[in-house]
Amino acid sequence: MIFERSLLERIDNPDNKEARMLSVDINKVSESIIIHLKNMFNVRQGSVMTLDDYGMPDFNDIIAEFPNAIKVVRGVIKDSIRKYEPRLSRVVVSHIDDPSRPLELLFSVKAELQLEDGNVPFVFETVVGDSGSVKVRN
């Protein structure tokens, strides 16, 4: 069973007056996923005591991996989505080279949103800024 909002969203707002529906609103699910990914990617690994690999690593550590830093970030994004966003499957993360923005890393993420009556394509971008902040947009 898929929910339109994550567990924490439902706990945070238990008095939500939305009508109960048998079908899922894909837009609400998409919005919930994007919010979760924004939050997750802007947490530093090691900040969550019970999940030491939740979030993004410190970019000072990734710089030591240069020139493989892009592969490291891409792998972290893919692994984090696969592990901590169960509503998505078949995750593919690709780096998009953008010479006009040399201080940002742009990634395209293609996945499938798992619904009870089938899977729906789910595509979004992540932009990792020079400060380590991550933007997620669909």
C-alpha positions, 0 to 999 in steps of 0.5 A, a space after each residue: 500500500 502506497 501513501 501520498 504522504 510519508 510517515 513523518 508527514 502524516 505524524 506531523 500533520 495528523 489532522 489533515 482533512 483530506 478525504 480518504 481515497 481508494 486511488 493515489 494522487 500522483 502529484 501528492 506522492 511526487 511532491 512528498 518524494 521531492 520534499 523527502 529527497 531535499 531534506 535527505 540530501 541536505 543532511 550530512 552523513 553522520 548527523 542522524 545517530 541511528 542511520 550513519 549513512 543517511 544524507 550526503 557526505 562532507 564535500 571536503 572528504 569527496 574532494 580527496 576523491 577527485 577526479 572520481 568525485 562525480 562518480 562518488 556523488 552519483 553513487 551516494 545519490 543512487 544508493 540513498 534513494 534506493 535505501 531510503 525512498 522505497 516508493 522509487 525503484 529502478 533508479 538511474 543517476 546520470 551526471 549532466 556536464 554544464 560548462 556554464 556552471 562549473 561550481 555545481 554538479 548537475 545530475 538527472 535521476 530517472 526512476 519508477 514510482 511504484 503504485 499498486 496498479 503499476 509503475 509510473 516514470 519519475 524524473 527529476 534533477 539534483 543540483 549540488 552547489 559549491 557549498 554542499 547544498 543540494 537542490 531537487 527539482 522535477 
